[in-house]
Amino acid sequence: MNADFIVKDNYNLDTLTTYSREFTNMAGHCVAVAIINENTVTLTGFYSLKRLNFIGLTQSSNDFQKVMYYKSSKSWEVLMLIAEGIGGRIDFSK
């Protein structure tokens, strides 16, 4: 499975964090976080949408929000792609 994320070396053995990855299907970025506890991996993430500047060009925003599920959420689709690639049972929580 390849979701085009690059893992940061943050010297934390139980948490993997990625560099920001640009979406291919919308104007924005996503960061994935995997928390490892024995045989369980908890995925979470953050997303940021690009903004238009005064001449109409998009620029990256540093205003990241936590990924949440809602209909047609592109960042949720990215986390589900990663979870399906890992395999095993998938549970959801708030």
A tleap script that builds the chain and sets N, CA, C and O, in Angstrom:
source leaprc.protein.ff14SB
mol = sequence {
  NMET ASN ALA ASP PHE ILE VAL LYS ASP ASN
  TYR ASN LEU ASP THR LEU THR THR TYR SER
  ARG GLU PHE THR ASN MET ALA GLY HIE CYS
  VAL ALA VAL ALA ILE ILE ASN GLU ASN THR
  VAL THR LEU THR GLY PHE TYR SER LEU LYS
  ARG LEU ASN PHE ILE GLY LEU THR GLN SER
  SER ASN ASP PHE GLN LYS VAL MET TYR TYR
  LYS SER SER LYS SER TRP GLU VAL LEU MET
  LEU ILE ALA GLU GLY ILE GLY GLY ARG ILE
  ASP PHE SER CLYS
}
set mol.1.N position { 0.843 -1.177 0.000 }
set mol.1.CA position { 0.000 0.000 0.000 }
set mol.1.C position { 0.886 1.237 0.000 }
set mol.1.O position { 1.823 1.329 0.793 }
set mol.2.N position { 0.602 2.179 -0.872 }
set mol.2.CA position { 1.390 3.394 -0.952 }
set mol.2.C position { 0.446 4.586 -0.940 }
set mol.2.O position { -0.288 4.807 -1.903 }
set mol.3.N position { 0.459 5.358 0.147 }
set mol.3.CA position { -0.390 6.546 0.260 }
set mol.3.C position { 0.442 7.811 0.087 }
set mol.3.O position { -0.039 8.910 0.361 }
set mol.4.N position { 1.700 7.665 -0.370 }
set mol.4.CA position { 2.579 8.797 -0.648 }
set mol.4.C position { 2.922 9.632 0.577 }
set mol.4.O position { 3.220 10.819 0.442 }
set mol.5.N position { 2.889 9.054 1.748 }
set mol.5.CA position { 3.303 9.759 2.957 }
set mol.5.C position { 4.751 9.423 3.258 }
set mol.5.O position { 5.199 8.307 2.994 }
set mol.6.N position { 5.482 10.374 3.805 }
set mol.6.CA position { 6.854 10.149 4.262 }
set mol.6.C position { 6.848 10.324 5.774 }
set mol.6.O position { 6.409 11.356 6.282 }
set mol.7.N position { 7.335 9.317 6.492 }
set mol.7.CA position { 7.320 9.331 7.954 }
set mol.7.C position { 8.480 10.164 8.477 }
set mol.7.O position { 9.615 10.016 8.024 }
set mol.8.N position { 8.189 11.049 9.442 }
set mol.8.CA position { 9.211 11.855 10.103 }
set mol.8.C position { 9.948 11.000 11.121 }
set mol.8.O position { 9.354 10.114 11.736 }
set mol.9.N position { 11.221 11.257 11.301 }
set mol.9.CA position { 11.979 10.595 12.348 }
set mol.9.C position { 11.943 11.501 13.575 }
set mol.9.O position { 12.811 12.355 13.757 }
set mol.10.N position { 10.914 11.300 14.422 }
set mol.10.CA position { 10.758 12.161 15.599 }
set mol.10.C position { 11.213 11.458 16.879 }
set mol.10.O position { 10.924 11.932 17.978 }
set mol.11.N position { 11.925 10.329 16.748 }
set mol.11.CA position { 12.509 9.594 17.863 }
set mol.11.C position { 11.468 9.136 18.888 }
set mol.11.O position { 11.786 8.955 20.063 }
set mol.12.N position { 10.238 8.951 18.440 }
set mol.12.CA position { 9.166 8.463 19.299 }
set mol.12.C position { 8.814 7.056 18.834 }
set mol.12.O position { 8.296 6.884 17.731 }
set mol.13.N position { 9.087 6.046 19.660 }
set mol.13.CA position { 8.934 4.659 19.231 }
set mol.13.C position { 7.488 4.195 19.108 }
set mol.13.O position { 7.216 3.227 18.397 }
set mol.14.N position { 6.551 4.865 19.786 }
set mol.14.CA position { 5.166 4.388 19.726 }
set mol.14.C position { 4.237 5.290 18.912 }
set mol.14.O position { 3.034 5.038 18.855 }
set mol.15.N position { 4.773 6.333 18.285 }
set mol.15.CA position { 3.949 7.220 17.466 }
set mol.15.C position { 4.682 7.570 16.180 }
set mol.15.O position { 5.812 8.059 16.213 }
set mol.16.N position { 4.038 7.318 15.054 }
set mol.16.CA position { 4.590 7.696 13.757 }
set mol.16.C position { 3.831 8.903 13.241 }
set mol.16.O position { 2.600 8.900 13.224 }
set mol.17.N position { 4.542 9.926 12.824 }
set mol.17.CA position { 3.945 11.142 12.272 }
set mol.17.C position { 4.528 11.357 10.887 }
set mol.17.O position { 5.720 11.132 10.675 }
set mol.18.N position { 3.708 11.786 9.948 }
set mol.18.CA position { 4.179 12.003 8.590 }
set mol.18.C position { 4.396 13.482 8.318 }
set mol.18.O position { 3.898 14.350 9.036 }
set mol.19.N position { 5.145 13.739 7.271 }
set mol.19.CA position { 5.220 15.097 6.744 }
set mol.19.C position { 3.890 15.404 6.062 }
set mol.19.O position { 3.145 14.494 5.698 }
set mol.20.N position { 3.608 16.660 5.897 }
set mol.20.CA position { 2.395 17.080 5.225 }
set mol.20.C position { 2.416 16.595 3.778 }
set mol.20.O position { 3.418 16.740 3.078 }
set mol.21.N position { 1.298 16.018 3.339 }
set mol.21.CA position { 1.166 15.515 1.973 }
set mol.21.C position { 0.043 16.273 1.289 }
set mol.21.O position { -1.034 16.447 1.860 }
set mol.22.N position { 0.293 16.723 0.069 }
set mol.22.CA position { -0.733 17.453 -0.669 }
set mol.22.C position { -1.753 16.470 -1.238 }
set mol.22.O position { -1.388 15.417 -1.762 }
set mol.23.N position { -3.023 16.818 -1.131 }
set mol.23.CA position { -4.083 16.019 -1.734 }
set mol.23.C position { -3.981 16.104 -3.253 }
set mol.23.O position { -3.577 17.132 -3.796 }
set mol.24.N position { -4.347 15.021 -3.937 }
set mol.24.CA position { -4.385 15.053 -5.394 }
set mol.24.C position { -5.786 15.388 -5.897 }
set mol.24.O position { -5.946 15.782 -7.052 }
set mol.25.N position { -6.797 15.237 -5.050 }
set mol.25.CA position { -8.175 15.438 -5.492 }
set mol.25.C position { -8.821 16.707 -4.938 }
set mol.25.O position { -10.015 16.926 -5.140 }
set mol.26.N position { -8.056 17.539 -4.248 }
set mol.26.CA position { -8.557 18.821 -3.754 }
set mol.26.C position { -7.379 19.694 -3.334 }
set mol.26.O position { -6.257 19.207 -3.197 }
set mol.27.N position { -7.636 20.969 -3.132 }
set mol.27.CA position { -6.555 21.899 -2.777 }
set mol.27.C position { -6.333 21.909 -1.271 }
set mol.27.O position { -6.996 22.656 -0.551 }
set mol.28.N position { -5.406 21.085 -0.787 }
set mol.28.CA position { -5.122 21.036 0.634 }
set mol.28.C position { -4.014 20.058 0.968 }
set mol.28.O position { -3.427 19.437 0.081 }
set mol.29.N position { -3.733 19.925 2.258 }
set mol.29.CA position { -2.663 19.058 2.764 }
set mol.29.C position { -3.200 18.195 3.902 }
set mol.29.O position { -4.182 18.549 4.555 }
set mol.30.N position { -2.540 17.051 4.131 }
set mol.30.CA position { -2.934 16.148 5.208 }
set mol.30.C position { -1.685 15.621 5.904 }
set mol.30.O position { -0.671 15.359 5.257 }
set mol.31.N position { -1.762 15.467 7.228 }
set mol.31.CA position { -0.717 14.851 8.042 }
set mol.31.C position { -1.356 13.657 8.733 }
set mol.31.O position { -2.421 13.791 9.335 }
set mol.32.N position { -0.723 12.492 8.656 }
set mol.32.CA position { -1.243 11.288 9.305 }
set mol.32.C position { -0.420 10.981 10.557 }
set mol.32.O position { 0.794 11.182 10.580 }
set mol.33.N position { -1.103 10.490 11.598 }
set mol.33.CA position { -0.457 10.107 12.850 }
set mol.33.C position { -0.925 8.694 13.204 }
set mol.33.O position { -2.125 8.423 13.234 }
set mol.34.N position { 0.024 7.798 13.469 }
set mol.34.CA position { -0.281 6.429 13.874 }
set mol.34.C position { 0.286 6.210 15.271 }
set mol.34.O position { 1.493 6.313 15.487 }
set mol.35.N position { -0.606 5.905 16.221 }
set mol.35.CA position { -0.201 5.637 17.603 }
set mol.35.C position { -0.249 4.130 17.806 }
set mol.35.O position { -1.292 3.506 17.611 }
set mol.36.N position { 0.882 3.545 18.196 }
set mol.36.CA position { 1.011 2.092 18.300 }
set mol.36.C position { 1.002 1.693 19.764 }
set mol.36.O position { 1.807 2.181 20.558 }
set mol.37.N position { 0.074 0.789 20.119 }
set mol.37.CA position { -0.035 0.280 21.485 }
set mol.37.C position { -0.240 -1.223 21.403 }
set mol.37.O position { -1.345 -1.689 21.122 }
set mol.38.N position { 0.830 -1.990 21.648 }
set mol.38.CA position { 0.849 -3.445 21.523 }
set mol.38.C position { 0.417 -3.841 20.116 }
set mol.38.O position { 1.137 -3.543 19.162 }
set mol.39.N position { -0.741 -4.507 19.945 }
set mol.39.CA position { -1.157 -4.948 18.615 }
set mol.39.C position { -2.251 -4.055 18.019 }
set mol.39.O position { -2.970 -4.475 17.112 }
set mol.40.N position { -2.373 -2.827 18.528 }
set mol.40.CA position { -3.393 -1.894 18.049 }
set mol.40.C position { -2.722 -0.637 17.486 }
set mol.40.O position { -1.816 -0.074 18.102 }
set mol.41.N position { -3.177 -0.213 16.318 }
set mol.41.CA position { -2.703 1.031 15.716 }
set mol.41.C position { -3.896 1.979 15.635 }
set mol.41.O position { -4.913 1.654 15.022 }
set mol.42.N position { -3.767 3.143 16.250 }
set mol.42.CA position { -4.812 4.165 16.206 }
set mol.42.C position { -4.374 5.246 15.228 }
set mol.42.O position { -3.328 5.872 15.397 }
set mol.43.N position { -5.200 5.454 14.193 }
set mol.43.CA position { -4.889 6.466 13.186 }
set mol.43.C position { -5.676 7.738 13.450 }
set mol.43.O position { -6.862 7.695 13.775 }
set mol.44.N position { -5.019 8.840 13.310 }
set mol.44.CA position { -5.652 10.140 13.377 }
set mol.44.C position { -4.909 11.025 12.388 }
set mol.44.O position { -3.926 10.592 11.788 }
set mol.45.N position { -5.357 12.230 12.216 }
set mol.45.CA position { -4.671 13.094 11.268 }
set mol.45.C position { -5.164 14.520 11.336 }
set mol.45.O position { -6.096 14.849 12.070 }
set mol.46.N position { -4.514 15.353 10.551 }
set mol.46.CA position { -4.841 16.773 10.487 }
set mol.46.C position { -4.830 17.198 9.029 }
set mol.46.O position { -4.041 16.683 8.237 }
set mol.47.N position { -5.699 18.135 8.670 }
set mol.47.CA position { -5.754 18.617 7.300 }
set mol.47.C position { -5.765 20.141 7.289 }
set mol.47.O position { -6.112 20.789 8.277 }
set mol.48.N position { -5.379 20.689 6.152 }
set mol.48.CA position { -5.386 22.130 5.951 }
set mol.48.C position { -5.738 22.393 4.494 }
set mol.48.O position { -5.215 21.733 3.597 }
set mol.49.N position { -6.613 23.345 4.260 }
set mol.49.CA position { -6.993 23.706 2.901 }
set mol.49.C position { -6.147 24.873 2.428 }
set mol.49.O position { -5.760 25.734 3.218 }
set mol.50.N position { -5.862 24.894 1.130 }
set mol.50.CA position { -5.133 26.029 0.566 }
set mol.50.C position { -6.064 27.224 0.487 }
set mol.50.O position { -7.285 27.074 0.428 }
set mol.51.N position { -5.483 28.399 0.486 }
set mol.51.CA position { -6.263 29.635 0.426 }
set mol.51.C position { -5.846 30.456 -0.781 }
set mol.51.O position { -4.710 30.370 -1.246 }
set mol.52.N position { -6.773 31.246 -1.276 }
set mol.52.CA position { -6.474 32.147 -2.382 }
set mol.52.C position { -5.897 33.444 -1.839 }
set mol.52.O position { -6.388 33.986 -0.849 }
set mol.53.N position { -4.849 33.939 -2.495 }
set mol.53.CA position { -4.328 35.240 -2.093 }
set mol.53.C position { -4.950 36.323 -2.974 }
set mol.53.O position { -5.825 36.025 -3.787 }
set mol.54.N position { -4.521 37.546 -2.829 }
set mol.54.CA position { -5.166 38.672 -3.497 }
set mol.54.C position { -5.046 38.658 -5.019 }
set mol.54.O position { -5.812 39.352 -5.687 }
set mol.55.N position { -4.104 37.887 -5.599 }
set mol.55.CA position { -4.021 37.805 -7.061 }
set mol.55.C position { -4.554 36.476 -7.599 }
set mol.55.O position { -4.386 36.165 -8.779 }
set mol.56.N position { -5.194 35.698 -6.732 }
set mol.56.CA position { -5.857 34.478 -7.167 }
set mol.56.C position { -5.033 33.210 -7.112 }
set mol.56.O position { -5.532 32.150 -7.491 }
set mol.57.N position { -3.792 33.273 -6.655 }
set mol.57.CA position { -2.959 32.081 -6.548 }
set mol.57.C position { -3.192 31.409 -5.202 }
set mol.57.O position { -3.437 32.083 -4.201 }
set mol.58.N position { -3.115 30.092 -5.178 }
set mol.58.CA position { -3.306 29.396 -3.907 }
set mol.58.C position { -2.005 29.357 -3.146 }
set mol.58.O position { -0.925 29.300 -3.734 }
set mol.59.N position { -2.117 29.387 -1.837 }
set mol.59.CA position { -0.950 29.278 -0.969 }
set mol.59.C position { -1.293 28.316 0.156 }
set mol.59.O position { -2.456 28.179 0.535 }
set mol.60.N position { -0.296 27.664 0.676 }
set mol.60.CA position { -0.508 26.694 1.740 }
set mol.60.C position { -0.898 27.396 3.035 }
set mol.60.O position { -0.344 28.437 3.388 }
set mol.61.N position { -1.852 26.812 3.726 }
set mol.61.CA position { -2.279 27.345 5.014 }
set mol.61.C position { -1.631 26.534 6.124 }
set mol.61.O position { -1.483 25.318 5.997 }
set mol.62.N position { -1.246 27.186 7.199 }
set mol.62.CA position { -0.704 26.483 8.361 }
set mol.62.C position { -1.773 26.233 9.410 }
set mol.62.O position { -1.463 25.819 10.527 }
set mol.63.N position { -3.015 26.478 9.064 }
set mol.63.CA position { -4.139 26.312 9.978 }
set mol.63.C position { -4.686 24.889 9.854 }
set mol.63.O position { -5.672 24.665 9.152 }
set mol.64.N position { -4.046 23.917 10.537 }
set mol.64.CA position { -4.449 22.515 10.442 }
set mol.64.C position { -5.583 22.217 11.415 }
set mol.64.O position { -5.580 22.687 12.553 }
set mol.65.N position { -6.551 21.429 10.952 }
set mol.65.CA position { -7.698 20.994 11.742 }
set mol.65.C position { -7.660 19.478 11.876 }
set mol.65.O position { -7.113 18.800 11.007 }
set mol.66.N position { -8.227 18.937 12.943 }
set mol.66.CA position { -8.275 17.491 13.146 }
set mol.66.C position { -9.202 16.854 12.114 }
set mol.66.O position { -10.278 17.381 11.829 }
set mol.67.N position { -8.779 15.715 11.552 }
set mol.67.CA position { -9.603 14.992 10.582 }
set mol.67.C position { -10.823 14.430 11.297 }
set mol.67.O position { -10.705 13.774 12.332 }
set mol.68.N position { -11.988 14.694 10.734 }
set mol.68.CA position { -13.248 14.186 11.280 }
set mol.68.C position { -14.040 13.590 10.131 }
set mol.68.O position { -13.865 13.970 8.973 }
set mol.69.N position { -14.915 12.651 10.466 }
set mol.69.CA position { -15.739 12.047 9.424 }
set mol.69.C position { -16.928 12.930 9.099 }
set mol.69.O position { -17.619 13.417 9.994 }
set mol.70.N position { -17.157 13.129 7.836 }
set mol.70.CA position { -18.385 13.709 7.306 }
set mol.70.C position { -18.484 13.246 5.851 }
set mol.70.O position { -17.486 12.862 5.242 }
set mol.71.N position { -19.669 13.286 5.321 }
set mol.71.CA position { -19.891 12.809 3.959 }
set mol.71.C position { -18.975 13.557 2.996 }
set mol.71.O position { -18.917 14.787 3.022 }
set mol.72.N position { -18.278 12.839 2.165 }
set mol.72.CA position { -17.349 13.321 1.132 }
set mol.72.C position { -16.071 13.944 1.700 }
set mol.72.O position { -15.449 14.765 1.027 }
set mol.73.N position { -15.664 13.579 2.915 }
set mol.73.CA position { -14.411 14.062 3.501 }
set mol.73.C position { -13.226 13.394 2.795 }
set mol.73.O position { -13.073 12.174 2.862 }
set mol.74.N position { -12.402 14.174 2.130 }
set mol.74.CA position { -11.243 13.637 1.412 }
set mol.74.C position { -10.146 13.194 2.381 }
set mol.74.O position { -9.460 12.206 2.119 }
set mol.75.N position { -9.970 13.907 3.491 }
set mol.75.CA position { -8.939 13.517 4.456 }
set mol.75.C position { -9.321 12.218 5.160 }
set mol.75.O position { -8.444 11.415 5.478 }
set mol.76.N position { -10.614 11.994 5.412 }
set mol.76.CA position { -11.069 10.734 6.002 }
set mol.76.C position { -10.787 9.585 5.041 }
set mol.76.O position { -10.391 8.503 5.473 }
set mol.77.N position { -10.985 9.808 3.742 }
set mol.77.CA position { -10.704 8.773 2.738 }
set mol.77.C position { -9.237 8.362 2.777 }
set mol.77.O position { -8.917 7.183 2.620 }
set mol.78.N position { -8.343 9.328 2.985 }
set mol.78.CA position { -6.906 9.033 3.060 }
set mol.78.C position { -6.612 8.149 4.273 }
set mol.78.O position { -5.874 7.172 4.155 }
set mol.79.N position { -7.181 8.480 5.444 }
set mol.79.CA position { -6.966 7.652 6.642 }
set mol.79.C position { -7.539 6.247 6.461 }
set mol.79.O position { -6.939 5.274 6.917 }
set mol.80.N position { -8.688 6.132 5.803 }
set mol.80.CA position { -9.277 4.805 5.558 }
set mol.80.C position { -8.396 3.990 4.608 }
set mol.80.O position { -8.269 2.777 4.775 }
set mol.81.N position { -7.796 4.634 3.628 }
set mol.81.CA position { -6.884 3.952 2.717 }
set mol.81.C position { -5.707 3.363 3.491 }
set mol.81.O position { -5.303 2.226 3.246 }
set mol.82.N position { -5.164 4.136 4.419 }
set mol.82.CA position { -4.052 3.656 5.245 }
set mol.82.C position { -4.504 2.498 6.130 }
set mol.82.O position { -3.812 1.484 6.222 }
set mol.83.N position { -5.669 2.640 6.786 }
set mol.83.CA position { -6.183 1.586 7.675 }
set mol.83.C position { -6.425 0.292 6.910 }
set mol.83.O position { -6.095 -0.785 7.406 }
set mol.84.N position { -6.987 0.377 5.726 }
set mol.84.CA position { -7.237 -0.821 4.929 }
set mol.84.C position { -5.934 -1.465 4.494 }
set mol.84.O position { -5.853 -2.689 4.389 }
set mol.85.N position { -4.910 -0.654 4.238 }
set mol.85.CA position { -3.613 -1.191 3.859 }
set mol.85.C position { -2.928 -1.932 4.986 }
set mol.85.O position { -2.223 -2.912 4.746 }
set mol.86.N position { -3.129 -1.469 6.231 }
set mol.86.CA position { -2.564 -2.138 7.405 }
set mol.86.C position { -3.257 -3.483 7.601 }
set mol.86.O position { -2.616 -4.472 7.958 }
set mol.87.N position { -4.563 -3.515 7.368 }
set mol.87.CA position { -5.329 -4.750 7.544 }
set mol.87.C position { -5.799 -4.898 8.981 }
set mol.87.O position { -5.542 -4.036 9.821 }
set mol.88.N position { -6.485 -5.988 9.254 }
set mol.88.CA position { -7.013 -6.234 10.590 }
set mol.88.C position { -8.375 -5.608 10.786 }
set mol.88.O position { -8.982 -5.092 9.847 }
set mol.89.N position { -8.845 -5.659 12.013 }
set mol.89.CA position { -10.172 -5.135 12.357 }
set mol.89.C position { -10.097 -3.608 12.463 }
set mol.89.O position { -9.146 -3.060 13.021 }
set mol.90.N position { -11.098 -2.944 11.926 }
set mol.90.CA position { -11.172 -1.476 11.990 }
set mol.90.C position { -12.320 -1.088 12.901 }
set mol.90.O position { -13.464 -1.478 12.669 }
set mol.91.N position { -12.009 -0.307 13.954 }
set mol.91.CA position { -13.009 0.221 14.881 }
set mol.91.C position { -12.996 1.731 14.785 }
set mol.91.O position { -11.996 2.326 14.383 }
set mol.92.N position { -14.103 2.352 15.154 }
set mol.92.CA position { -14.213 3.799 15.104 }
set mol.92.C position { -14.584 4.308 16.487 }
set mol.92.O position { -15.322 3.653 17.223 }
set mol.93.N position { -14.063 5.489 16.839 }
set mol.93.CA position { -14.416 6.100 18.111 }
set mol.93.C position { -14.434 7.613 17.936 }
set mol.93.O position { -13.955 8.143 16.933 }
set mol.94.N position { -14.993 8.294 18.921 }
set mol.94.CA position { -15.049 9.754 18.858 }
set mol.94.C position { -13.807 10.358 19.450 }
set mol.94.O position { -13.673 11.581 19.486 }
savepdb mol mol.pdb
quit
